[in-house]
Amino acid sequence: MVGGALLDTGSPPASRRATVGPVPETHESEPAILAEDRERVRYITLNRPQRRNALTMAQLGQFFDTLAEADAAADVGAIVVQGSGEAFCSGIDLDPDEIDLDYDSRSFEQELALVEPFRRFEDMWRLRTPIIASVHGYCLAVGTDIAFHADMTVCATDAQFGYPIVRSMASPSTHMWTYLAGPQWAKRLLLTGDMIDGATAARAGFVLEAVPADGLAEHTHALARRVATVPNDISAANKAICNKVIELMGYTAAQEAAREHNVIAHQSPAAQEFGHIIRTEGFKAARAWQAENFG
């Protein structure tokens, strides 16, 4: 347990189901990414609640496309990213039918090509329109990539942040951890795979603030609406200078290095065995193997 955060991934409590906008229950045949406007705020909803909003690589691409469309809209002054159901985003969908896990059969160069889509997080970072992530429930793996590349992140106090697969499979394909919270907290999570709750994430600096889950919707909308009242060109200028300071601290080089280190981690015998078990026995079996061997 870290900061009161539970380390199991059972069903989140009902309080984590709060989202910024009303999100109906959905079926897999419905769009994985939804978009809706409200008072100059474009709400983008990750919409696979039955998978805790785990995204396939194709759906991650759709998410980036939807962000770009929002950024191009003159009547949108802020973007809010949220998740439907019980989670914000539980990561990339590791269903072997959806993602290639044959780490032991590819060259380093082939592996680098496969993580190339994660370069689009840099495009997300450089969009002109301010992005606010509103996080409830699980925010894991690529969910943290999304939340940490937003301009501001607000969360429920009982949200859960982490990157569990660093224990046996990979290194994050993007890296904002050290920028946001410093090396001590970055290493605390990336060297253990532990999760922390939203209150701890706010205290560490990974997110702007944590609020009770039942007030997250109202709080996020008030912030987004406040941001959206600023003229788009002025808002873009102020966002850009903040990002340029981060760029001077090596942002682009850090993201390139993150993708390379993700590929390096895939060369580990543990990562290759993890991928093999997923392909042959399924994700639950791989999780059980990870727990037995690495805790």
N, C-alpha and C positions, 0 to 999 in steps of 0.2 A: 504494500500500500504506500502511495506517495501523496502527501497532502490530503489524506482522506479519500483518495480515489481507489475504487475497487479494480482489481486486476483481471477479474473474469470478464467474459463478454456475453453474459446472459442478457435477458431482456431488460432494457433500461426502464426505470420507474416511469410512471405515467407523466410525472412533472417534466420529463425531457421531451415531451411530444410537442411543446410549443413551437410554432413557427411564426414568421413575421406576417404572412398573409394567410388567409384561409386556404388550405390545401386539401382537396378531397382525397379519399381513399382511391387508389388506382390499381389497375391490372397491368401486367407486363406488356400488353399490346398497346398501351397508351404511351405518349411521348416520354422519353427519358429526361428531357429538358423542357421546362415550361417557362414562358415569359409573360409578364403582365405589367401594365403601367398603372401607377397610382400617384397622383400629385407630383409629376415630374420625376418620379422614382421608378426605375425599371427593376422589377423583382424577377430574378432568375432562380428557378427552383429545380434542384436535383430530384428527380421523380421516379426513383426505383425503391419505394419503401419496403417492398418484400425482400429486397437485398440490402437493406440498410443503406441504400443509395451508393452501393459499390458500382463503379462505372466500368464498362468495357473501354478499350482504347478508342473505339469508334465513337462512343458516347462522350468521352473526354474531348474528342475533336469537335463534336457538336456543341459542347459547352463553350469551348473557345470561340466557335463561330457565333454563338448567341451573344457572347460578350462583345464581339466586334460589331455586331449589328446594333447593340444598345449604344455603343460608343459613337456610332455614326448618326444616331438619331438626334436631331437638333433640339427636340423637346424633352430630352432626358438629361437631368442634371445630376443624378446619382444612380448607382447600381447597387442593389442588395442581392447577395447570394445566400440562399437558404436551402434546407433539405426538407423533404416531406416525410411524414411518419415519425419514427422514433429516433432518427439519427440525422446528422448533417451529411456525413459521407464516411463510409467505413473503408474506403480505399479503392484500388483497382480490383475489378472482378477477376479472381484467380481461377475461375472455371477453365479447365484446360481446353474446352471448346472455344473459349473466347480469347485466350492469350497463349503465346508460345513459351513454354517453360523448359525447353530443351537446352539448358545452359551448357551441357557438356558436349554438345555437337556443333558449336559455332566458334568461329574465330573471334578475336577481340574486336576486329573491325566490324564484323557482322553484328556483334552485340551492341556496339556504339550506334549502328544504324537503327537498331530496334528501340533505343531510348531517345532517338532524335525527336519524336513527337513532344517530349517534355520541354523542348526548347520553346514551345509556345507559351510556357509560363512567363518567359521574358516579354512576350508580346502583351500578355495580360498585365504585367507590371508597368508597361509603358503606355497603356491606354490613357487617353486624355481625361475621361470621366472617372471621378472618384468611385471606388468600389468598397462596399462595406460587407463583410461576412458576418452573418448572424448564425451562431453555432449553438445547437442543442444536441444532447445525446452524444453519440460517438463521432469523433473527428480524428480519423486514423489514417496513417500512410498518406496516400495522395490527397485525402481530405485535409491534412495539415498543409500540403503544398498549396491547395486552393486558399485556405484561410490565411496562411502566412504571406501570400502574395496579394491579398487585398490591402487596400490602403489603411483600413481600420478593421479590427475584428472585435465584436462584442459577443458575449456568450452567456449561457446559463451557468450559475455557480456550480451545478452538478454535471456539466458537460464533461466529456472524457477526451483528452488529447494524448496522442502517442503514436509510435511507429513500431509496433510489436515485431514486425518481421526482421528488424535489425538483429534479432537473436539468432537467426539461422539462415537468412535468405539474401538480404540486400542492404545497401546503404541508400538513403534517400536520393532521388534523382534530381531534386532541387535542394538548395540550402539557404534558408533564411533564419535558421535556428540561432546561429551565433550573432547575427545582426540584431535580432529582436531581444534576446535574453542574455547574451554573453556566453563565453565558453564554458563556464561552470554548469549552467543549466542545460546547455546544448549537450554536453558530454553526459550529464546525469541521465538524460533520456535516451540518447543514441547509443550509449554503452550498456544500457540495461534493457531497453524495450519496454520499460514500465510506462504506465499511464498516469497522468495527473488530472485532477478535476479543474473545473473552470476557475474557481477561486484561486487555486494555486497558479494556474496559467496567467491570470491577471497580475498576481503578486510578482511572478518571475519576469513579466514583460512580454510574454508571447502574444497576449491580447491586450486591447485597450482597457476593457473593464468587464467584470462579471456581475450579472444581476440575477435576482430570483427568476426561475424559469417562467413563472406565470406573468412576469412583467417584461419578458424579453421582446415580445412583439411590439408593444407600445414604445418601449425604449429605443429599439432599433429604428422604428419608423420616425420617431421624433428627431433622431440624429440625422437620418437620411434626408428628411424633409428640410432640415436646417441647412445641410450641405447643398441641397438642390436649389435653394433660393439664390445662391451666388451665380452671377452670369457665367456661362460655360467657359468663355475664354479666360476670365480671371481665375476661375477655379483651376483650369488646366495649367496656367502659368505657375500657380502656387504649388500644385502637385508636382510639376516638373522640377522645380528647384529642390524640393525635398528628395526626389528620386536621384537627381544628379549628385547630390551629396553622397548618397549610398553608392552610386556608380564610382565616385572618386575613392570609395573604400573597397573597390574591387568586385562589385556585384556581378558583372558579366563573367569575369574570370572564375568567380566562385561557382556560378551555375555550370560552367563548362567542366570544372573540376568535379562537381557533384555527379554529373552524368558519367564521367570517367570512373569515378570511384564506385558507382553503382555497378558498372560492368566488372570492375576488379573484384568486388564482393561476390559476384555471380560465379567467379572462378573457384571459389572455396568448395571443397568437397561437401561441406555441410549444405551449402546452397544448392548444389547439384543433386544431393540426395533429397532435399526438401522438394525440389521441382519434380524429381522422379516419383516420389510418393504421391504428390498431387495428381500427376498424370495417370498413375496406375491404380491408386486406391481412393483418391479424393482428398479434398481440403481438410476435412475433419481428421482423417488419418494423419495427414501431415502435421496438423496442429498437435495431435497427441504425441507424435514422434518428437516434435520440438519441445513440448513440455517435459517429456521423459528424459531427453538428453541435455536440454539447456535451461530447463526451468520455465 
